[in-house]
Amino acid sequence: MAFLVLKNIRKSFGPTTVIPDLNLEIETGEFVALVGPSGCGKSTLLRAIAGLEEIDTGEIWIEGRQIDELGPKDRNIAMVFQSYALYPHKTVRDNMGFSLKLAKRPKEEIDARVGEVARMLHLDALLDRKPGQLSGGQRQRVAMGRAIVRRPKVFLFDEPLSNLDAKLRVAMRAEIKLLHQSVQTTSVYVTHDQIEAMTLADRLVVLNKGVIEQQGTPLELYSNPCNMFVAGFIGSPAMNFLQGEIVEEGGQKVARLGGGARLPLPAGSSHAATARQVTLGLRPEHLTMQAGGPLTGSITMTEPTGAQTLVYFDVGGTLVTALVEGDTPLRVGDQFACGVNPGRIHAFDSATGNRI
């Protein structure tokens, strides 16, 4: 049996079903990120694991022990929240050691554990300060330290970086990843930020209305999304979707797009029937500038980001995004042409949204 097992989990709030029937297994030491848009059920699922939400039906097992009937304090789980939830009148030392004090651990043990974790998180010089004297990143490290000193079986992270500025989020991502590599505790991380999830997790679980759409390594989901929902959610900038019809030209099946553009179907989808409506997914980073390329249109907007520039151009009434070198000379109103390697094209059935 896997280390953390969720069996047939169902959760409703009144007439609204948030999680209809979910099964998930997480291995020992694995870092799993639950991702999806707001309202997909990821935070509800995390709170159910913690015991903060009571499930309607199903079972939760940790290390071969069923825990869904236990209270939160008896599950040996530590949770790091979006809000730091620190006691403002207590020092960093007292905040980090508070759970051990409640458990009536000896003072010597509390001091040793707090000191060890403080050194790990570079908080040893701040132990006598109070939360009001700390920066946002320091407070988040204290919140993580409070969880670590408990030596739980599972860490739960509920969007812990949402309150930090962009630069600090990147720094804290690196700290969380290094922390997990150090302590190797099984971790479940909830976020709506797919870049955050991809950089941190061993495995992504993409949720949509409480249903697991796809799970796998970050690169598996990026390279082989099973449907348009996953394809559009994973990757930044977001994937382009272009509507077309499958036709046969010169013995090869291609997708005829609006405006007359034609793109070959990717390998593996050549069995698709002609006249079938198809949606092609093209990632902006896979579009390359190419004079006379099949995708041509007028530039409507550019977004310079430094090393790269996002180019938005109109292809038969559809706004397409391409990613080019930052010093590429481009102006609104210019014609922009590009091509794409057929192996980088994703094809989906327009009716079902599933990959073909």
TORSEDREN-824843 format. One line per field, with one value per residue: residue in one letter; chain; residue number from 1; x, z, y of N, C-alpha, C, O in turn. Coordinates in steps of 0.05 Angstrom, whole numbers. Atoms other than C-alpha are relative to their C-alpha. Example, Ala and Ser with C-alpha at 12.3 -4.5 7.8 and 13.67 -1.06 7.14 Angstrom:
BEGIN
residuo (A S)
cadena (A A)
num (1 2)
nu (18 -16)
nw (0 -1)
nv (-24 -24)
cau (246 273)
caw (156 143)
cav (-90 -21)
cu (18 -15)
cw (0 14)
cv (24 22)
ou (39 -5)
ow (13 18)
ov (24 44)
END
This chain:
BEGIN
residuo (M A F L V L K N I R K S F G P T T V I P D L N L E I E T G E F V A L V G P S G C G K S T L L R A I A G L E E I D T G E I W I E G R Q I D E L G P K D R N I A M V F Q S Y A L Y P H K T V R D N M G F S L K L A K R P K E E I D A R V G E V A R M L H L D A L L D R K P G Q L S G G Q R Q R V A M G R A I V R R P K V F L F D E P L S N L D A K L R V A M R A E I K L L H Q S V Q T T S V Y V T H D Q I E A M T L A D R L V V L N K G V I E Q Q G T P L E L Y S N P C N M F V A G F I G S P A M N F L Q G E I V E E G G Q K V A R L G G G A R L P L P A G S S H A A T A R Q V T L G L R P E H L T M Q A G G P L T G S I T M T E P T G A Q T L V Y F D V G G T L V T A L V E G D T P L R V G D Q F A C G V N P G R I H A F D S A T G N R I)
cadena (A A A A A A A A A A A A A A A A A A A A A A A A A A A A A A A A A A A A A A A A A A A A A A A A A A A A A A A A A A A A A A A A A A A A A A A A A A A A A A A A A A A A A A A A A A A A A A A A A A A A A A A A A A A A A A A A A A A A A A A A A A A A A A A A A A A A A A A A A A A A A A A A A A A A A A A A A A A A A A A A A A A A A A A A A A A A A A A A A A A A A A A A A A A A A A A A A A A A A A A A A A A A A A A A A A A A A A A A A A A A A A A A A A A A A A A A A A A A A A A A A A A A A A A A A A A A A A A A A A A A A A A A A A A A A A A A A A A A A A A A A A A A A A A A A A A A A A A A A A A A A A A A A A A A A A A A A A A A A A A A A A A A A A A A A A A A A A A A A A A A A A A A A A A A A A A A A A A A)
num (1 2 3 4 5 6 7 8 9 10 11 12 13 14 15 16 17 18 19 20 21 22 23 24 25 26 27 28 29 30 31 32 33 34 35 36 37 38 39 40 41 42 43 44 45 46 47 48 49 50 51 52 53 54 55 56 57 58 59 60 61 62 63 64 65 66 67 68 69 70 71 72 73 74 75 76 77 78 79 80 81 82 83 84 85 86 87 88 89 90 91 92 93 94 95 96 97 98 99 100 101 102 103 104 105 106 107 108 109 110 111 112 113 114 115 116 117 118 119 120 121 122 123 124 125 126 127 128 129 130 131 132 133 134 135 136 137 138 139 140 141 142 143 144 145 146 147 148 149 150 151 152 153 154 155 156 157 158 159 160 161 162 163 164 165 166 167 168 169 170 171 172 173 174 175 176 177 178 179 180 181 182 183 184 185 186 187 188 189 190 191 192 193 194 195 196 197 198 199 200 201 202 203 204 205 206 207 208 209 210 211 212 213 214 215 216 217 218 219 220 221 222 223 224 225 226 227 228 229 230 231 232 233 234 235 236 237 238 239 240 241 242 243 244 245 246 247 248 249 250 251 252 253 254 255 256 257 258 259 260 261 262 263 264 265 266 267 268 269 270 271 272 273 274 275 276 277 278 279 280 281 282 283 284 285 286 287 288 289 290 291 292 293 294 295 296 297 298 299 300 301 302 303 304 305 306 307 308 309 310 311 312 313 314 315 316 317 318 319 320 321 322 323 324 325 326 327 328 329 330 331 332 333 334 335 336 337 338 339 340 341 342 343 344 345 346 347 348 349 350 351 352 353 354 355 356)
nu (17 -14 -3 25 20 27 18 29 7 22 5 19 9 28 6 -23 -21 -27 -16 20 -10 -28 -20 -27 -21 -25 -21 -16 -19 7 10 22 14 28 3 25 11 15 25 -3 1 -27 -3 19 -13 -22 11 11 -23 -8 21 14 26 9 8 26 -5 -27 -20 -27 -20 -28 -19 15 19 22 0 22 17 -16 -1 -24 -24 -9 -7 -29 -3 -6 11 -10 23 -5 -6 -21 13 -19 9 -15 -12 -21 -25 -4 -7 24 18 -9 1 25 13 -14 7 26 -3 -14 -27 -19 -11 -25 6 11 -22 -17 14 3 -27 -8 16 -7 -24 7 15 -14 16 -13 -6 25 17 12 18 28 8 2 -26 -11 10 19 -14 -9 24 7 -20 7 23 -10 -15 19 10 -21 -9 18 -8 25 -1 7 2 21 -5 23 -8 -16 -16 19 -1 -27 -4 -9 -28 -2 13 -20 -20 13 3 -26 -4 18 -11 -24 9 11 -23 -14 15 13 26 21 12 21 -2 23 -5 13 -23 -11 -30 -8 4 -19 -27 -3 11 -7 24 22 27 17 28 20 26 -4 -8 -28 -1 -25 -21 -26 -22 5 -6 20 24 -7 -5 21 26 20 23 -4 0 -28 -18 3 -8 -29 -17 3 27 19 1 19 19 10 20 -4 14 -20 3 -22 -13 -24 -4 -5 22 -8 22 5 8 13 -18 -14 -24 1 -21 1 7 -24 -3 17 28 6 23 25 17 2 25 3 -8 -23 -12 -29 -12 -28 -12 -14 -29 -6 4 -25 3 -6 11 18 10 29 16 -7 21 -8 -6 18 -12 -25 -6 -28 -6 -29 -13 19 23 24 12 28 7 26 0 27 19 -8 -24 -20 -23 -25 -22 -24 -22 8 -9 12 14 28 17 28 9 -17 7 -17 3 -15 6 -3 -7 24 -2 7 28 19 26 22 27 15 26 -5 -24 -21 -22 2)
nw (0 1 -26 -4 19 -1 13 5 -16 10 -18 10 -18 7 25 18 -3 6 8 5 -6 7 -10 4 -17 -1 -10 -21 8 26 -1 20 1 10 14 14 -4 -25 -1 11 -23 -10 -29 -15 -3 -19 -27 -8 -9 -26 -20 -4 14 -3 25 -1 2 8 -21 2 -14 -1 -9 -7 -22 8 -18 6 -24 -21 0 12 -17 -3 27 3 25 -4 22 3 12 15 -21 -16 -25 -23 -24 2 -25 -6 16 20 -15 -12 21 12 -19 -14 2 -17 -27 -4 -2 -25 4 -18 10 14 27 15 7 19 26 11 9 25 23 5 15 26 14 -4 -18 -27 -10 -4 -18 -21 12 3 28 11 6 22 27 9 5 -26 -14 13 -9 -27 2 9 -22 -20 10 1 -27 -9 13 8 21 25 1 17 5 12 14 -21 10 13 -11 4 26 21 -4 -24 6 13 -20 -19 15 -2 -28 -5 15 -15 -26 4 6 -25 -20 14 -11 19 0 19 3 16 13 27 17 12 1 -27 -3 17 -10 -27 -6 15 16 1 2 10 -8 13 -13 -18 15 10 29 8 -20 11 -5 14 28 13 4 19 27 9 -14 9 11 3 -27 -11 18 -4 -28 -4 19 -1 7 5 26 20 11 26 11 28 10 11 29 11 22 8 -15 -28 -14 -12 -12 14 -20 10 15 20 -9 -2 -16 0 -25 -13 2 -19 4 29 5 -4 23 13 -6 -29 -12 -18 -13 -2 -22 6 -22 10 1 22 25 9 22 26 23 15 -17 3 -18 7 -8 -8 -29 -15 -25 -9 -29 -5 -28 -3 17 20 5 8 23 5 28 8 21 8 -21 -26 -10 -5 -15 6 -18 16 -13 -9 17 27 7 6 -5 4 28 18 4 -15 11 -15 5 -24 5 -3 -24 -23 2 -15 14 -18 12 -7 -14 -27 -12 -6 19 21)
nv (-24 -25 -13 -15 11 -11 19 -7 -24 -16 -22 -19 -22 -2 13 -2 21 -12 23 21 27 -3 20 -9 13 -15 17 -10 -20 -13 -28 -1 -26 0 -25 -3 -27 -5 15 27 19 8 -7 17 26 -2 -4 26 17 -11 4 -25 4 28 11 13 29 6 7 -12 17 -8 21 24 -5 -16 -23 -19 -3 -13 -29 -11 2 28 11 -4 -16 -28 -16 -27 -14 -25 -20 13 10 0 -15 -25 -7 20 -2 20 25 10 9 25 22 0 26 19 -7 11 29 4 10 -12 -25 5 10 -22 -18 13 1 -27 -9 15 -9 -28 -1 10 -21 -26 -17 1 -27 -14 15 -16 -20 6 -1 -28 -9 17 -4 21 25 11 10 25 20 7 17 26 11 10 26 20 9 21 25 14 20 -13 -29 -11 -28 -12 -25 -15 -23 -19 -27 -11 -13 19 8 17 25 16 7 20 25 13 9 23 24 9 11 27 18 5 16 23 7 0 -27 -7 -29 -10 -26 -5 -10 25 -2 8 29 15 -2 12 27 25 8 -18 11 -22 3 -16 6 22 24 0 1 14 -2 9 -19 -25 1 17 -15 -21 11 18 -4 18 -15 -29 -13 3 -14 -29 -8 5 -15 -29 -9 21 12 -10 19 -8 18 7 23 19 5 16 -13 14 25 -6 -14 -26 -16 -25 -20 -24 -17 16 13 29 11 30 11 12 29 15 -8 1 17 -15 0 -26 -16 -2 -25 4 -24 3 -14 -8 -16 -24 4 19 -14 -13 -19 13 -15 17 22 5 -17 -27 -19 -27 -3 -17 -10 14 -3 6 9 0 19 9 -17 13 -13 8 -6 11 21 7 -7 11 -12 20 -10 12 -9 -4 -13 -26 -22 2 -25 5 -23 6 -4 15 28 18 27 20 28 17 27 17 16 -17 -7 17 1 8 2 -25 6 11 -12 20 2 20)
cau (0 23 42 -19 -82 -148 -204 -270 -269 -334 -348 -408 -429 -505 -530 -462 -415 -343 -309 -353 -309 -234 -179 -106 -43 21 86 133 174 138 123 55 23 -53 -66 -127 -169 -206 -264 -234 -233 -158 -160 -222 -184 -123 -166 -200 -132 -116 -183 -207 -263 -304 -312 -381 -357 -290 -227 -160 -100 -30 24 -27 -71 -140 -144 -209 -244 -188 -186 -134 -87 -84 -66 8 2 31 -1 28 -26 -30 -35 24 -21 35 22 40 57 105 177 200 228 161 121 163 162 90 63 117 101 28 50 88 156 216 245 312 281 241 303 343 290 276 351 362 305 323 392 363 318 369 326 376 392 318 294 281 243 168 129 118 193 201 193 140 191 219 148 135 199 177 110 147 194 136 111 179 195 135 168 100 86 58 67 7 19 -42 -18 37 69 6 19 91 116 140 214 205 159 216 265 216 202 276 277 217 249 315 277 240 305 333 276 244 176 116 85 21 22 -39 -31 -67 2 22 94 101 74 119 182 169 133 153 82 25 -48 -93 -163 -225 -290 -263 -243 -171 -162 -90 -31 43 110 111 144 95 36 71 90 30 -33 -92 -143 -152 -165 -96 -62 -90 -74 -3 49 62 48 -15 -23 -56 -118 -137 -200 -195 -220 -181 -171 -127 -77 -25 -36 -25 -78 -73 -114 -144 -150 -189 -158 -132 -73 -56 -16 4 -26 24 50 2 -61 -58 -113 -164 -222 -226 -280 -271 -268 -202 -170 -95 -55 9 53 80 152 146 128 188 193 193 185 126 108 38 15 13 -23 -20 13 -37 7 76 98 173 198 273 305 241 181 110 79 4 -19 -85 -92 -159 -195 -159 -108 -44 15 87 151 211 279 274 314 271 248 172 118 43 11 70 58 85 97 117 119 120 152 96 122 105 32 -22 -87 -153 -223 -264 -327 -297 -233 -194 -127 -127)
caw (0 -16 42 35 4 -11 -28 -60 -27 -34 -5 -14 16 17 -53 -84 -95 -92 -97 -130 -123 -118 -111 -102 -77 -56 -43 16 10 -53 -65 -99 -121 -129 -182 -216 -222 -163 -141 -167 -97 -84 -17 5 -8 30 90 88 94 153 186 181 134 147 85 67 45 32 70 84 102 124 130 131 185 171 198 171 238 278 298 267 326 324 250 258 200 197 155 129 112 64 125 171 232 281 352 349 423 422 398 339 388 424 360 332 396 415 389 426 489 482 474 540 511 556 551 530 472 451 452 413 359 351 347 294 250 260 234 175 157 174 231 288 292 296 351 401 353 348 282 275 271 212 137 99 77 148 176 124 144 217 197 160 219 267 222 216 290 299 254 222 175 122 106 77 43 27 -23 26 -21 -43 3 -20 -75 -141 -125 -56 -83 -128 -70 -24 -79 -78 -2 0 -53 -15 50 20 -8 63 105 53 86 44 22 -11 -39 -63 -112 -171 -197 -246 -252 -177 -180 -238 -206 -138 -147 -166 -191 -211 -200 -243 -214 -249 -209 -160 -214 -230 -303 -307 -262 -277 -275 -295 -362 -377 -369 -408 -466 -468 -440 -444 -461 -475 -401 -380 -442 -428 -354 -357 -389 -387 -432 -443 -503 -567 -592 -666 -696 -761 -803 -822 -898 -941 -987 -1027 -987 -921 -871 -850 -810 -851 -807 -813 -862 -905 -863 -864 -813 -816 -762 -710 -715 -683 -703 -778 -770 -756 -803 -855 -846 -771 -731 -695 -647 -654 -592 -604 -548 -558 -545 -602 -655 -695 -740 -812 -874 -912 -854 -851 -793 -816 -788 -767 -700 -651 -589 -562 -490 -480 -418 -429 -456 -494 -524 -529 -597 -608 -680 -715 -755 -790 -732 -676 -633 -631 -583 -602 -559 -594 -576 -537 -587 -648 -683 -683 -689 -682 -751 -781 -813 -772 -801 -764 -769 -720 -719 -732 -673 -627 -650 -603 -635 -597 -617 -619 -593 -533 -520 -515 -548 -615)
cav (0 71 117 163 133 168 119 140 209 247 316 361 428 425 410 426 367 392 324 270 208 214 162 180 145 181 145 153 217 240 314 319 384 390 442 470 533 565 521 456 424 423 461 422 358 382 403 334 300 346 331 403 381 319 275 249 180 147 129 163 119 139 87 30 63 90 161 192 180 213 286 333 330 254 247 267 317 387 441 506 557 616 661 649 639 658 682 756 760 700 699 659 607 601 598 542 502 514 447 409 447 428 356 364 347 360 430 403 366 427 471 420 411 485 500 446 470 544 530 492 551 606 631 620 695 712 666 721 766 770 762 837 846 798 803 763 712 704 695 641 605 608 577 521 513 504 447 414 411 365 313 295 238 285 359 396 463 507 560 582 633 671 730 742 788 757 758 729 675 651 651 613 562 545 541 493 448 446 433 374 345 351 322 276 279 261 328 351 421 460 518 550 573 518 545 539 468 447 473 441 375 304 293 339 322 367 375 400 404 353 303 284 301 276 262 252 286 360 344 288 335 390 345 298 331 284 338 412 428 401 430 499 498 471 517 591 629 589 543 571 535 539 509 470 413 350 344 300 333 296 232 268 290 362 411 467 529 593 641 584 563 489 450 376 333 307 236 186 224 210 158 213 214 270 324 316 380 387 436 445 464 504 528 599 575 524 575 599 660 636 679 651 606 575 619 691 751 824 840 868 875 858 847 854 816 827 765 747 782 757 772 771 766 751 686 682 716 678 714 673 683 670 676 706 734 799 840 820 884 882 935 933 927 890 822 765 695 632 557 499 431 379 339 399 403 376 353 349 328 393 358 322 361 296 285 249)
cu (18 -1 -26 -20 -27 -17 -28 -9 -22 -5 -20 -5 -29 -5 23 21 26 19 -19 9 29 17 28 19 26 20 16 21 -6 -11 -21 -14 -28 -4 -27 -10 -15 -26 2 0 27 3 -19 12 23 -11 -13 22 8 -21 -15 -27 -7 -10 -28 2 29 18 26 19 27 16 -16 -20 -22 -3 -25 -19 14 -2 26 25 11 9 30 6 5 -9 12 -20 10 5 19 -10 20 -12 16 15 23 24 0 5 -26 -21 7 -3 -26 -14 13 -5 -28 0 16 27 19 12 26 -5 -11 22 17 -13 -3 27 8 -15 6 25 -5 -13 13 -16 14 6 -26 -18 -13 -17 -29 -9 -1 26 13 -12 -20 14 10 -24 -8 19 -6 -24 8 16 -17 -11 22 8 -18 8 -25 5 -5 0 -22 5 -25 7 17 14 -18 3 27 2 14 29 4 -12 21 21 -11 -5 26 5 -18 11 24 -8 -11 22 15 -15 -14 -26 -21 -15 -21 -3 -23 8 -16 22 14 31 11 -1 21 29 5 -5 13 -23 -21 -26 -18 -29 -18 -27 1 7 29 -1 25 20 25 21 -6 5 -19 -26 4 2 -23 -26 -22 -24 6 1 29 19 -1 9 30 16 -6 22 -18 0 -21 -18 -12 -19 6 -16 21 -7 24 11 26 6 6 -24 11 -24 -2 -12 -14 21 17 26 -4 24 -2 -8 24 0 -17 -29 -8 -23 -27 -15 -1 -28 -5 10 22 9 30 10 29 10 16 30 8 -5 26 -5 10 -13 -17 -11 -30 -18 9 -23 12 5 -19 12 26 3 29 4 30 13 -18 -23 -23 -13 -28 -7 -25 3 -29 -21 7 26 20 24 25 21 25 22 -7 9 -11 -15 -28 -16 -29 -8 17 -11 20 -6 16 -8 4 7 -25 0 -8 -30 -16 -27 -21 -26 -16 -25 5 22 22 21 -6 27)
cw (0 28 8 -21 5 -17 -2 17 -13 21 -13 21 -8 -26 -20 6 -9 -10 -3 7 -8 13 -7 18 -3 15 22 -11 -25 6 -22 2 -12 -13 -15 5 27 -2 -9 22 12 30 17 5 20 29 9 10 28 22 6 -15 3 -27 3 -1 -9 23 -6 17 -1 12 10 22 -10 20 -3 24 23 -2 -11 16 2 -26 -6 -28 8 -24 0 -17 -17 19 19 26 23 23 1 26 8 -18 -21 14 11 -21 -12 19 14 -1 18 29 7 4 25 -4 19 -12 -16 -28 -17 -10 -22 -28 -13 -10 -26 -24 -6 -16 -29 -17 3 17 27 11 6 22 22 -10 0 -29 -12 -7 -24 -27 -7 -4 26 15 -12 8 29 -1 -9 23 22 -8 2 27 10 -11 -9 -21 -27 5 -19 -4 -15 -11 18 -10 -11 10 -5 -27 -19 5 23 -4 -13 20 19 -14 3 28 6 -14 15 27 -4 -7 26 18 -12 12 -23 1 -22 -1 -18 -11 -25 -19 -12 -3 27 4 -16 10 26 0 -16 -18 3 -1 -8 6 -16 11 16 -13 -9 -30 -10 23 -13 7 -15 -30 -15 -6 -20 -28 -11 16 -12 -12 -1 27 11 -17 4 27 4 -22 2 -19 -8 -30 -18 -9 -26 -10 -29 -7 -13 -30 -9 -24 -7 16 29 12 15 12 -15 20 -12 -13 -21 8 2 16 -1 28 12 -4 21 -3 -29 -7 2 -26 -12 6 30 10 20 11 3 23 -7 23 -12 -4 -23 -27 -7 -24 -25 -22 -17 15 -2 18 -4 9 8 30 13 25 5 30 4 29 5 -19 -22 -2 -8 -23 -4 -28 -8 -23 -5 22 28 8 9 14 -7 19 -17 16 7 -18 -29 -6 -9 6 -4 -28 -20 -5 13 -11 17 -8 26 -9 4 26 25 -1 16 -14 19 -16 10 16 29 15 6 -22 -21 -11)
cv (25 13 15 -9 14 -18 11 24 16 22 20 22 5 -15 0 -21 12 -22 -24 -28 -1 -22 10 -14 16 -16 14 20 15 28 2 27 -4 27 1 28 3 -16 -29 -21 -6 7 -16 -27 1 2 -27 -18 9 -5 26 1 -29 -10 -13 -30 -3 -6 15 -17 13 -22 -25 3 18 23 18 3 14 31 10 -4 -28 -12 2 13 29 16 28 15 24 23 -14 -11 -2 16 25 7 -19 4 -22 -27 -12 -9 -27 -23 -4 -28 -21 6 -11 -31 -8 -15 14 25 -4 -10 22 19 -12 -1 27 10 -13 11 29 2 -8 22 28 19 2 28 15 -12 17 23 -9 3 28 12 -15 8 -22 -27 -13 -12 -27 -23 -9 -20 -28 -13 -12 -27 -21 -11 -23 -27 -17 -21 13 31 8 30 11 27 18 25 22 29 14 14 -20 -9 -18 -27 -19 -10 -22 -26 -17 -11 -25 -25 -11 -13 -28 -20 -7 -19 -24 -9 1 27 2 30 10 28 3 9 -25 2 -8 -30 -15 1 -15 -30 -22 -8 22 -15 23 -6 19 -8 -26 -26 3 -3 -16 3 -12 20 26 -2 -18 16 23 -11 -16 5 -17 14 30 14 -1 16 30 9 -2 15 30 13 -23 -9 15 -23 11 -21 -6 -25 -18 -5 -16 15 -14 -25 5 15 24 13 26 20 23 18 -15 -13 -30 -10 -30 -10 -14 -30 -14 8 -2 -18 15 3 28 12 2 27 -5 26 -6 17 6 17 23 -4 -19 12 15 19 -13 16 -19 -24 -3 17 29 18 27 1 19 11 -16 6 -7 -8 1 -19 -10 20 -17 16 -11 8 -15 -19 -8 6 -11 14 -21 14 -15 12 2 13 29 23 -2 25 -5 25 -9 8 -14 -28 -18 -28 -20 -28 -15 -28 -18 -16 16 7 -20 1 -10 -1 25 -6 -8 14 -19 0 -22 -7)
ou (38 -16 -36 -15 -36 -13 -41 -30 -21 -6 -15 -2 -35 3 22 32 29 34 -29 -6 36 13 33 12 34 15 14 35 9 -24 -14 -20 -31 -2 -39 0 -20 -40 -18 -1 28 14 -12 10 26 0 -14 18 15 -14 -31 -44 9 -27 -35 -10 42 10 34 14 35 11 -9 -32 -16 -5 -27 -33 3 -7 45 46 34 16 40 23 -6 -4 13 -27 33 24 17 2 20 -29 40 35 36 21 -16 -6 -30 -35 -10 -8 -29 -24 0 -7 -32 -15 21 34 14 16 30 9 -4 22 26 0 2 28 19 -3 6 27 6 -8 0 -18 3 8 -25 -41 -34 -27 -34 5 6 27 36 -34 -22 3 9 -21 -17 11 -3 -25 -2 14 -11 -16 17 14 -9 -1 -28 27 6 -10 -24 8 -32 5 10 23 -8 -2 32 -13 24 34 19 -3 22 28 3 -4 25 15 -9 10 27 4 -4 22 27 -4 -20 -32 -20 -23 -19 -6 -26 17 -22 16 29 44 31 17 32 43 28 9 23 -18 -26 -28 -22 -40 -11 -37 -17 9 37 -8 23 20 24 16 -22 -11 -25 -36 -14 -8 -28 -35 -23 -39 27 15 39 37 19 16 41 10 -29 45 -9 7 -42 -9 -23 -13 14 -31 39 -30 44 -4 44 29 10 -36 30 -47 17 -34 -15 44 33 38 -25 47 -24 -1 41 -21 -17 -46 -30 -34 -48 -3 0 -46 -25 31 19 6 38 3 45 -1 30 42 31 0 37 -19 31 -37 -7 -22 -44 -41 31 -46 36 -11 -22 3 29 -5 36 -6 39 17 -9 -27 -20 -16 -32 -4 -32 14 -40 -40 -8 45 14 31 25 19 34 18 -21 -4 -1 -33 -32 -11 -35 -1 9 -26 45 -29 39 -29 12 -3 -38 -21 -12 -39 -12 -37 -17 -30 -19 -33 -10 23 43 16 -17 29)
ow (13 45 30 -45 28 -40 18 30 -37 45 -36 45 -27 -29 -41 28 -32 -28 16 19 -31 36 -29 42 -25 37 26 -30 -33 26 -46 24 -33 0 -20 23 41 -22 -11 16 30 45 40 27 36 47 33 29 45 45 25 -9 -1 -40 24 15 -18 47 -29 40 -22 35 30 31 -21 44 11 25 43 -24 -14 5 11 -28 -25 -43 27 -47 22 -39 -16 14 24 37 38 19 5 25 29 -40 -20 5 9 -16 -16 11 31 20 29 46 29 19 30 12 26 -37 -36 -47 -41 -34 -40 -48 -37 -32 -43 -45 -29 -33 -48 -41 -5 11 46 36 17 24 32 6 2 -44 -35 -22 -30 -28 8 4 29 28 2 11 36 14 1 27 33 8 9 29 28 -1 0 -33 -48 25 -41 16 -37 3 23 6 -23 -5 5 -46 -11 2 22 7 -6 19 26 -1 8 32 20 -3 18 35 11 2 27 29 2 12 -39 22 -44 20 -40 4 -38 -43 2 -3 28 15 -7 8 32 13 -38 -40 25 -16 8 -3 -21 6 16 0 -18 -41 -28 37 -30 21 -34 -46 -38 -28 -35 -47 -35 30 -36 -28 9 30 20 -7 3 31 18 -46 4 -15 -15 -47 -8 -12 -26 -11 -44 9 -27 -37 5 -43 10 20 44 -1 30 6 -16 30 -37 -4 -34 -7 9 12 2 48 -2 -9 44 8 -37 -29 -4 -47 2 13 38 2 37 -1 15 26 -13 29 -32 -23 -29 -47 9 -42 -26 -24 -25 3 -10 11 3 6 10 46 3 35 -4 40 8 47 26 -42 -44 15 -25 -21 -4 -35 3 -44 10 25 47 -7 26 7 -8 28 -28 39 -9 -18 -46 10 -30 25 -21 -38 -43 12 12 -12 24 -20 46 -29 25 37 47 16 15 -20 33 -35 34 32 47 40 16 -45 -14 -29)
ov (26 5 12 -6 15 -22 17 23 22 17 28 17 19 -38 -13 -22 20 -18 -34 -43 -5 -29 19 -19 25 -27 38 15 33 33 3 36 -16 48 -20 42 -17 -17 -43 -45 -23 -9 -23 -39 -18 -10 -32 -33 -8 -4 26 17 -47 3 -23 -45 16 -5 19 -22 24 -31 -37 -17 40 19 38 23 20 41 -5 -10 -33 -36 -9 4 39 7 41 8 32 39 -38 -30 -22 34 24 21 -15 14 -40 -48 -36 -29 -44 -46 -21 -37 -38 -13 -21 -42 -32 -32 37 27 10 -2 24 26 2 5 30 22 0 16 37 20 3 24 48 43 15 31 37 -4 9 40 -33 17 31 32 -11 20 -42 -47 -38 -33 -45 -46 -32 -39 -48 -38 -33 -44 -44 -35 -38 -48 -40 -23 4 41 -4 45 1 47 41 41 41 48 36 7 -40 -33 -38 -47 -43 -34 -41 -47 -41 -33 -43 -46 -35 -33 -46 -43 -28 -38 -43 -33 19 35 -8 43 0 45 -17 12 -38 -19 -22 -42 -35 -18 -23 -45 -18 -19 32 -36 41 -27 42 -30 -42 -47 24 -24 -32 23 -30 39 26 9 -13 13 30 2 -16 -13 -21 1 39 34 20 30 44 33 14 12 38 7 -45 6 23 -46 33 -45 11 -36 -9 -13 -18 21 -17 -32 -14 32 23 5 41 16 26 19 -3 -28 -40 -1 -41 3 -25 -42 -5 -7 8 -17 4 7 48 -2 14 37 -22 47 -25 40 -12 38 20 6 -21 -1 29 12 -25 16 -40 -42 16 22 37 12 30 -9 42 32 -38 26 -31 5 -9 -12 -18 37 -35 40 -35 31 -37 -13 -23 -10 -5 16 -38 36 -40 35 -18 21 42 44 12 33 -17 40 -26 29 -19 -38 -14 -36 -13 -32 -4 -38 -16 -22 4 22 -44 23 -30 14 29 11 0 14 -11 7 -43 -24)
END
